[in-house]
Amino acid sequence: MFSPGPDELARAARLVAAVEDGQGRGAGAVTFEGEMADEAMAATARLSLEQRAAYPAPPSA
């Protein structure tokens, strides 16, 4: 009920990838989907992804 949906999780994965790509090029922050994103935002996104992996959604009825 309060966990992120598939679209939010997909966005989180894209954000993490964008930040990690930027870090690989030496950037401290990147532009992601029109907004600034940095390691703090990526860390929050990673946490959401990790929590979803640890507690997968129950099958739909």
Secondary structure, DSSP 8 states (H G I E B T S, - for coil): --S--HHHHHHHHHHHHHHHHHHHTT-SEEEETTEEEEHHHHHHHHHHHHHHHHS------
